Amino acid sequence: MAVGLTAAFLAGSFGPLVGLISGFYGGWIDPIIMRFVDMQLSFPFEILALALSAILGPSFHKIIITLAKSCWVIYARLVRGEVLGIKEQQYAQAAYTLGLPNWRIIVVNILPNDLSPVVVVTSLELGRIIIAEAAIIFLGFGIQPPTAAWGNTLSEGRVYMMTAWRLTVAPGLAIVMTALAVNIVGDRIRDKLDPKLRFR
């Protein structure tokens, strides 16, 4: 959970910032950032995370950096698209017409409307990060024993599958239930934050 929450926080902080800059300012910045994002999105998340883990080596801090580096592009792509749409709304155009500074337009008009999709993506990414982290550790590229991790427990318990199946089933169920619970909580938060769904 510590790895998943920290990696999701780092990716959810850096990715939206890059997407906001790309969508709001546009110009020559936008195609450069988006080509880099497209290049990273062409690699499957799990394979990219596994490759980075193998390069950086096993460590608690390195696996957090690896997972954050692997999924920040999702946020950047999402926020950039949202910003491009918000900029065309009448309230954003009115703010431009009034000559308000860019920072005020971003804080008042753009960020509140970006919050809901970012929270939903964070809940989905957190579940995926937890599963990817367990898989990387299971393969021996992440946190090493004796540090407690579900991937280590799965790896050690597979030897005793025929005689003590509980050693593998318990952490496996914990991973699945945690990822499911995170997604459900994220969906509920989305319902509370989205003004379109608030009064339904």
CORQUICOR-V595861 format. One record per backbone hydrogen bond with DSSP energy under -0.5 kcal/mol. NH is the residue of the N-H (numbers start at 0). CO is the residue of the C=O. If there is no record, write none. Layout:
nh->NH co->CO
nh->NH co->CO
//
This chain:
nh->4 co->0
nh->5 co->1
nh->6 co->2
nh->7 co->3
nh->8 co->4
nh->9 co->5
nh->10 co->6
nh->11 co->7
nh->12 co->8
nh->12 co->9
nh->13 co->9
nh->14 co->10
nh->16 co->12
nh->17 co->13
nh->18 co->14
nh->19 co->15
nh->20 co->16
nh->21 co->17
nh->22 co->18
nh->23 co->19
nh->24 co->20
nh->25 co->20
nh->25 co->21
nh->28 co->25
nh->29 co->25
nh->30 co->26
nh->31 co->27
nh->32 co->28
nh->33 co->29
nh->34 co->30
nh->35 co->31
nh->36 co->32
nh->37 co->33
nh->38 co->34
nh->39 co->35
nh->40 co->36
nh->41 co->37
nh->42 co->39
nh->47 co->43
nh->48 co->44
nh->49 co->45
nh->50 co->46
nh->51 co->47
nh->52 co->48
nh->53 co->49
nh->54 co->50
nh->55 co->51
nh->56 co->52
nh->62 co->58
nh->63 co->59
nh->64 co->60
nh->65 co->61
nh->66 co->62
nh->67 co->63
nh->68 co->64
nh->69 co->65
nh->70 co->66
nh->70 co->67
nh->71 co->67
nh->73 co->70
nh->74 co->70
nh->75 co->71
nh->76 co->72
nh->77 co->73
nh->78 co->74
nh->79 co->75
nh->80 co->76
nh->81 co->77
nh->82 co->78
nh->83 co->79
nh->84 co->80
nh->85 co->81
nh->86 co->82
nh->87 co->84
nh->88 co->85
nh->92 co->88
nh->93 co->89
nh->94 co->90
nh->95 co->91
nh->96 co->92
nh->97 co->93
nh->98 co->95
nh->99 co->94
nh->104 co->100
nh->105 co->101
nh->106 co->102
nh->107 co->103
nh->108 co->103
nh->108 co->104
nh->109 co->104
nh->110 co->105
nh->112 co->109
nh->113 co->109
nh->113 co->110
nh->114 co->110
nh->115 co->111
nh->117 co->113
nh->118 co->114
nh->119 co->115
nh->120 co->116
nh->121 co->117
nh->122 co->118
nh->123 co->119
nh->124 co->120
nh->125 co->121
nh->126 co->122
nh->127 co->123
nh->128 co->124
nh->129 co->125
nh->130 co->126
nh->131 co->127
nh->132 co->128
nh->133 co->129
nh->134 co->130
nh->135 co->131
nh->136 co->132
nh->137 co->133
nh->138 co->134
nh->139 co->136
nh->140 co->135
nh->141 co->135
nh->146 co->143
nh->152 co->148
nh->153 co->149
nh->154 co->150
nh->155 co->151
nh->156 co->152
nh->157 co->153
nh->158 co->155
nh->159 co->156
nh->160 co->157
nh->163 co->159
nh->166 co->163
nh->167 co->164
nh->168 co->164
nh->169 co->165
nh->171 co->167
nh->172 co->168
nh->173 co->169
nh->174 co->170
nh->175 co->171
nh->176 co->172
nh->177 co->173
nh->178 co->174
nh->179 co->175
nh->180 co->176
nh->181 co->177
nh->182 co->178
nh->183 co->179
nh->184 co->180
nh->185 co->181
nh->186 co->182
nh->187 co->183
nh->188 co->184
nh->189 co->185
nh->190 co->186
nh->191 co->187
nh->192 co->188
nh->193 co->189
nh->194 co->192
nh->196 co->193
nh->197 co->193
nh->198 co->194
nh->199 co->196
//
